[in-house]
Amino acid sequence: MLLTISIDFLKNADIYSPVIIAILILAGFIVGVINTIAGSGTVITYSLFMMLGLPVNFANGTIRLGVIMQTLASTLNFKKHKALDWKKGFKLALPVVIGSIVGAQIAVEINEAVFEKILAGVLLIMLFFIFYRPERWIKDQVHKIQSKPTIIQLFLFFLIGLYGGFIHIGVGIFMLSVLVLNAGYDLVKANAIKVMIVFLYSPFALAVFMMNDQVHYGIGLIAAIGNIFGGIVGSKLAITRGSNFVRWVLMLVIIFFTAHLLNITELFK
């Protein structure tokens, strides 16, 4: 009942009223923190934008504005604290950019309901690997870290870019998994590379949505104010609290995001 009233209020509200602006900025801040430390936080603004009356494809395009602002802020902060391997990040960003353009073009036309269920299954498998041998997520695996990306890494990041361009939500979790389990970085260094890559590919995905007139600039830019500060706070938390803290946040995000995708909360109504 309360949820229905809240949704009706948002749909009928003036998006430029002080209350809605405050909600958008607060949501953007929370998303910025979660996205920088783990990923999938964008589901919050994605859902909020739809509650404000945006069609799913418009919400998908509009979230990219905040993502760009947030990842720029957090990338600069990671670089400032010397936690960013920017050379490796640039090399891995190329296949992600190519994949994101293709994925975004698919997203402007496709219904993602079935895709979300597949994603939920993948995330549950990923959750198992985070619990299994957790030391791989906390410490560098130096023998795996190479200056040049492998063919497998380039292919995996192309697939990640394809998904990121398609829906973006959860893309950070996939990047962290490859950077930790395949490339050998600990979660803090992997996070730094992740946000840099997302910053580099997001403008290309946004451009596709812009060309298809599927971006609400007012809503997106207001929420982006919160995204910027959330990105700064999230990167500071990742650096100061360390890899084990990031790992626990990542696990919680995966659990809640998977529950959202599978509509588990509906079972208790």
C-alpha positions as CSV (number, residue, x, y, z in Angstrom):
1,M,0.0,0.0,0.0
2,L,2.7,2.4,1.0
3,L,4.8,1.5,-2.1
4,T,1.8,2.1,-4.3
5,I,1.2,5.5,-2.8
6,S,4.9,6.4,-3.2
7,I,4.9,5.3,-6.9
8,D,1.8,7.3,-7.6
9,F,3.3,10.4,-5.9
10,L,6.4,10.2,-8.0
11,K,4.6,9.7,-11.2
12,N,2.4,12.8,-10.5
13,A,5.1,15.0,-9.1
14,D,6.9,17.9,-10.7
15,I,10.4,16.6,-11.3
16,Y,11.8,20.0,-10.7
17,S,10.2,20.5,-7.3
18,P,12.6,20.7,-4.3
19,V,11.4,17.3,-3.0
20,I,12.0,15.4,-6.2
21,I,15.4,17.2,-6.8
22,A,16.4,16.1,-3.2
23,I,15.3,12.5,-3.9
24,L,17.2,12.4,-7.2
25,I,20.4,13.8,-5.7
26,L,20.3,11.5,-2.7
27,A,19.6,8.5,-4.9
28,G,22.5,9.5,-7.1
29,F,24.8,9.8,-4.1
30,I,23.9,6.3,-2.9
31,V,24.3,4.9,-6.4
32,G,27.7,6.6,-6.7
33,V,29.0,5.0,-3.5
34,I,27.7,1.5,-4.3
35,N,28.8,1.5,-8.0
36,T,32.4,2.6,-7.0
37,I,32.8,0.1,-4.3
38,A,31.1,-2.8,-6.0
39,G,28.5,-2.3,-8.8
40,S,24.8,-2.6,-9.6
41,G,23.9,0.5,-7.6
42,T,22.4,1.9,-10.8
43,V,19.4,-0.3,-10.3
44,I,18.3,2.4,-7.7
45,T,18.2,5.3,-10.1
46,Y,17.0,3.0,-12.9
47,S,14.0,2.1,-10.8
48,L,13.5,5.7,-9.6
49,F,13.5,7.1,-13.1
50,M,10.8,4.6,-14.1
51,M,8.7,5.6,-11.1
52,L,9.0,9.1,-12.3
53,G,7.3,8.0,-15.5
54,L,10.3,7.3,-17.8
55,P,9.9,4.3,-20.2
56,V,12.4,1.5,-19.6
57,N,14.6,2.5,-22.6
58,F,14.6,6.2,-21.5
59,A,15.6,5.2,-18.0
60,N,18.4,3.0,-19.5
61,G,19.7,5.9,-21.5
62,T,19.3,8.6,-18.8
63,I,21.3,6.7,-16.1
64,R,24.4,7.1,-18.4
65,L,24.7,10.8,-17.6
66,G,25.3,10.1,-13.9
67,V,27.5,7.2,-14.6
68,I,29.9,9.4,-16.6
69,M,30.1,12.0,-13.9
70,Q,30.5,9.5,-11.1
71,T,33.2,7.5,-12.8
72,L,35.2,10.6,-13.7
73,A,35.2,11.7,-10.1
74,S,36.2,8.3,-8.7
75,T,38.8,7.7,-11.4
76,L,40.6,11.0,-10.6
77,N,40.5,10.1,-6.9
78,F,41.9,6.6,-7.4
79,K,44.7,8.1,-9.6
80,K,45.4,10.7,-6.9
81,H,46.0,8.0,-4.4
82,K,48.1,6.0,-6.9
83,A,45.7,3.0,-6.9
84,L,45.1,3.1,-10.7
85,D,46.9,1.0,-13.3
86,W,45.8,3.4,-16.0
87,K,47.9,1.9,-18.8
88,K,46.2,-1.5,-18.4
89,G,42.9,0.3,-18.1
90,F,43.3,2.0,-21.4
91,K,44.2,-1.3,-23.2
92,L,41.2,-3.1,-21.7
93,A,38.8,-0.2,-22.5
94,L,39.1,-0.6,-26.3
95,P,37.1,-3.9,-26.6
96,V,34.7,-2.6,-23.9
97,V,34.0,0.6,-26.0
98,I,33.4,-1.5,-29.2
99,G,31.1,-3.9,-27.3
100,S,29.2,-1.1,-25.6
101,I,28.2,0.6,-28.9
102,V,26.8,-2.7,-30.2
103,G,25.0,-3.4,-26.9
104,A,23.5,0.1,-26.7
105,Q,22.1,-0.3,-30.2
106,I,20.5,-3.6,-29.2
107,A,19.1,-2.0,-26.0
108,V,17.1,0.8,-27.8
109,E,14.8,-1.9,-29.3
110,I,14.9,-5.0,-27.1
111,N,12.8,-6.3,-24.2
112,E,15.3,-7.3,-21.5
113,A,13.0,-9.4,-19.2
114,V,14.5,-12.8,-20.2
115,F,18.0,-11.4,-20.2
116,E,17.6,-10.3,-16.5
117,K,16.7,-13.8,-15.4
118,I,19.9,-15.2,-17.1
119,L,21.9,-12.4,-15.4
120,A,20.5,-13.5,-12.0
121,G,21.7,-17.0,-12.6
122,V,25.2,-15.8,-13.6
123,L,25.4,-13.6,-10.4
124,L,24.4,-16.5,-8.2
125,I,27.3,-18.5,-9.7
126,M,29.6,-15.5,-9.1
127,L,28.5,-15.3,-5.5
128,F,29.7,-18.9,-5.0
129,F,33.2,-18.0,-6.2
130,I,33.4,-15.0,-4.0
131,F,32.7,-17.2,-0.9
132,Y,35.0,-19.9,-2.3
133,R,38.7,-19.2,-1.7
134,P,38.1,-15.5,-0.7
135,E,41.8,-14.8,-0.6
136,R,41.8,-14.5,-4.4
137,W,39.6,-11.4,-4.0
138,I,41.7,-9.8,-1.2
139,K,45.4,-10.1,-2.4
140,D,47.1,-9.5,-5.7
141,Q,48.0,-12.6,-7.6
142,V,51.2,-11.2,-8.9
143,H,51.9,-14.1,-11.3
144,K,48.7,-13.3,-13.2
145,I,49.3,-9.5,-13.6
146,Q,50.7,-8.7,-17.1
147,S,51.2,-5.3,-18.8
148,K,49.5,-6.5,-22.0
149,P,46.0,-7.9,-21.9
150,T,45.6,-11.5,-23.0
151,I,43.3,-12.6,-25.9
152,I,40.9,-14.1,-23.3
153,Q,40.8,-10.8,-21.4
154,L,40.1,-8.8,-24.5
155,F,37.3,-11.2,-25.5
156,L,35.8,-11.1,-22.0
157,F,35.9,-7.3,-21.9
158,F,34.2,-7.1,-25.3
159,L,31.4,-9.3,-23.9
160,I,31.3,-7.0,-20.8
161,G,31.1,-4.0,-23.0
162,L,28.3,-5.6,-25.0
163,Y,26.3,-6.1,-21.7
164,G,27.3,-2.7,-20.4
165,G,26.0,-0.9,-23.5
166,F,22.8,-3.0,-23.3
167,I,21.7,-2.4,-19.7
168,H,24.8,-1.2,-17.6
169,I,23.3,-2.5,-14.3
170,G,25.8,-5.0,-12.9
171,V,28.5,-4.3,-15.4
172,G,30.9,-3.4,-12.5
173,I,30.5,-6.8,-10.9
174,F,31.5,-8.6,-14.1
175,M,34.5,-6.3,-14.6
176,L,35.7,-6.9,-11.0
177,S,35.4,-10.7,-11.5
178,V,37.6,-10.7,-14.6
179,L,40.1,-8.2,-13.1
180,V,40.5,-10.3,-9.9
181,L,40.1,-13.9,-11.0
182,N,41.7,-13.6,-14.4
183,A,44.0,-10.5,-14.4
184,G,45.2,-11.0,-10.8
185,Y,44.4,-7.6,-9.2
186,D,43.1,-7.2,-5.6
187,L,39.7,-5.7,-5.3
188,V,40.9,-2.1,-4.6
189,K,43.1,-2.0,-7.7
190,A,40.5,-3.8,-9.7
191,N,37.9,-1.2,-8.7
192,A,40.2,1.6,-9.8
193,I,40.6,0.0,-13.3
194,K,36.8,-0.8,-13.4
195,V,35.7,2.8,-12.9
196,M,38.2,4.1,-15.4
197,I,36.9,1.7,-18.1
198,V,33.3,2.5,-17.3
199,F,34.2,6.2,-17.7
200,L,35.8,5.6,-21.1
201,Y,33.0,3.5,-22.6
202,S,29.9,5.3,-21.2
203,P,30.0,8.3,-23.5
204,F,29.8,6.0,-26.5
205,A,26.8,4.1,-25.1
206,L,25.2,7.5,-24.1
207,A,25.7,8.8,-27.7
208,V,23.6,5.9,-29.1
209,F,20.7,6.6,-26.7
210,M,21.0,10.4,-27.5
211,M,20.8,9.7,-31.2
212,N,17.6,7.7,-30.6
213,D,16.2,10.5,-28.4
214,Q,16.1,8.2,-25.3
215,V,17.7,10.5,-22.7
216,H,15.9,12.8,-20.2
217,Y,18.6,15.4,-19.5
218,G,16.8,17.2,-16.6
219,I,16.4,14.0,-14.5
220,G,19.8,12.6,-15.5
221,L,21.8,15.7,-14.7
222,I,20.1,16.3,-11.4
223,A,20.8,12.8,-10.2
224,A,24.4,13.2,-11.6
225,I,25.1,15.8,-8.9
226,G,24.7,13.1,-6.3
227,N,26.6,10.6,-8.5
228,I,29.7,12.8,-8.4
229,F,29.9,13.1,-4.6
230,G,29.0,9.4,-4.3
231,G,31.9,8.4,-6.6
232,I,34.3,10.5,-4.5
233,V,33.1,9.0,-1.2
234,G,33.0,5.4,-2.6
235,S,36.6,5.6,-3.9
236,K,37.9,6.9,-0.6
237,L,36.1,4.1,1.2
238,A,37.6,1.5,-1.1
239,I,41.1,2.8,-0.6
240,T,40.9,3.3,3.2
241,R,38.9,0.2,4.1
242,G,40.7,-2.2,1.8
243,S,39.9,-5.3,-0.2
244,N,38.1,-7.3,2.4
245,F,35.6,-4.5,3.0
246,V,35.0,-4.2,-0.7
247,R,34.5,-8.0,-0.9
248,W,31.7,-7.9,1.7
249,V,30.0,-5.0,0.1
250,L,30.2,-6.8,-3.3
251,M,28.6,-9.9,-1.8
252,L,25.7,-7.9,-0.3
253,V,25.1,-6.0,-3.5
254,I,25.0,-9.3,-5.5
255,I,22.5,-10.9,-3.1
256,F,20.1,-7.9,-3.2
257,F,20.5,-7.3,-6.9
258,T,19.8,-11.0,-7.6
259,A,16.7,-10.9,-5.4
260,H,15.5,-7.9,-7.3
261,L,16.0,-9.6,-10.7
262,L,14.2,-12.7,-9.5
263,N,11.4,-10.7,-7.9
264,I,11.9,-12.7,-4.7
265,T,10.3,-9.9,-2.6
266,E,7.0,-10.6,-4.4
267,L,6.9,-14.1,-2.7
268,F,6.4,-12.4,0.7
269,K,3.4,-10.2,-0.3
